[in-house]
Amino acid sequence: MKRFVLVSTAVYLLTTASCSWITSFVVLNYSREPISVQYSVEPHQLSDGRRGCLLAPPFEGPPKLMPARKVGKDLPVNHMKAASEFTLDESLCAVELKLLPNQGVEVWKLGTGGPEGEYHFLNRLTLTSPHNMATYDGTKLAEVFERRSKVLYVLTYGQNSSG
């Protein structure tokens, strides 16, 4: 019986560990102009009782930039670099940055297999160019990202996109 419990536990741990992954949400700028990208999450209940931003995705460091052409079915991890200029408003859990033409930015990531509530959901995304502004939230936000794989969803701005 003890052997059965040990084997069952090992099988459970291996199967659940192999089913977890991180899903990234990326905005790609294929227009000919820089765009402003603003995104935010809902403030979280902190352990001290106040509401605020945890240092969790996406606020675990500077936003990650990448060449848009390198984004396929996965993130081009070897080509990603931290944004050197961005604004973080911790009171609103909001980030703003400039995205150059042919550049992408990871605006959000979700994990599976973690404790419920560990990850927060992106609740608003605004893309602004000199000629256009588009704000997505709620169900509209979920509809604008195209699924490329189980680990990557992409919103394309410019070049035959809706943005």
Buried (B, 14 or more C-beta within 10 A) or exposed (E): EEEEEEEEEEEEEEEEEEEEEBBBBBBBBBBEEBBBBBBBBEBBEEEEEEEEBBEBBBBEEBBBBBBBEBBEEEBBEEEBEEBEEBEBEEEEBBBBBBBBBBBBBBBBBBBEEEEEEEBBEBBBBBBBBEEEEBEBEEEEBEEBBEEBEEBBBBBBBBBEBEB
